[in-house]
Amino acid sequence: MTERTTNVLLKAIEEPPARTLWFLCAPSPADVLVTIRSRCRAVNLSIPSVDEVADLLVRRDG
């Protein structure tokens, strides 16, 4: 990101509109600028296996 883009994003993260959630997606926390990362909470997501998805669909939708 350019410096201007980073500053705009930082301002938006620090002063979000009411009821706003930001989801910043990156391959790893190291790929996010430190100034932005310091204002975020990391949430690790995993990709379910094909078998898990199939099982869910069968249980939920028959």
N, C-alpha and C positions, 0 to 999 in steps of 0.2 A: 504494500500500500504506500501511497505517497504520504508525505508528512501532513498535508492538508486533509486527506481522507482519514488518516489516523486521528487527527484532532477532532474531526466532525463525529466519528464513531465514539471516541472517548466521551465527548460531551453528551451524546445521546445515551450512552450507557450510564453515565453518572447522574443524568437528569431525565430519566425516561418519563414519557407520558403515563398517566394513571393506567393501571391494569395492563402494563406492557411487560412481556417476557422476551428476552433476547436469547436465541439459540445460535451460537457461533460454532460451526462445524469445522474441524481441522483433523488431519491425520494424527497429530499428537499435540500435547500442550506446548511443546517447544516450537511449534509452527505458528503460534500466536504471539504477537508482540508482548513483551513483559508488562508494559504499562496497561495493556488491555487485560492480559491474563490475571494481573493482580486484583482486578475488579470482578472476576468471574468465579463461579463454582464449577469445578470439573465434574462431569457426569459421563461415566464410561458406558457405552452401549455395546451390545454384542449382537451378532447376526445369528438368528436361530437356524438350526439345521433344517434341511428339507423334511426330514422325518418329524421334527417338532411342529413345523408348519402344517404338514399333512394331518398329523394327529389333532391339532387344534381345529382344523377345518372339518374333520370328520365329527369331532365331539360337538362343535358349535352348529354346524350346518347339516350334519348327517351325510 
